[in-house]
């Protein structure tokens, strides 16, 4: 999936109660390496910026596949 400005992406889902939050790309990469199937969120880094800097607040979240992360 390629995220393009103005086009829909991912899937809106109910926000899980407990989510691991990565504050940087390096932290996110380490979390994915240790538990690839876990639910994760970002609060900083290039991935967070590419996703539009979501606030992480509210009843829903956006779920999307991540196929490459270094």
CORRAZI-V219874 format. One record per backbone hydrogen bond with DSSP energy under -1.0 kcal/mol. NH is the residue of the N-H (numbers start at 0). CO is the residue of the C=O. Records with the same first field share a line. If there is no record, write none. Layout:
NH->CO  CO
This chain:
6->3
10->62
12->60
14->58
19->38
21->40
27->23
28->24
29->25
30->26
31->27
32->28
33->29
34->30
37->34
40->19
42->21
48->44
49->45
50->46
51->48
52->47
60->12
62->10
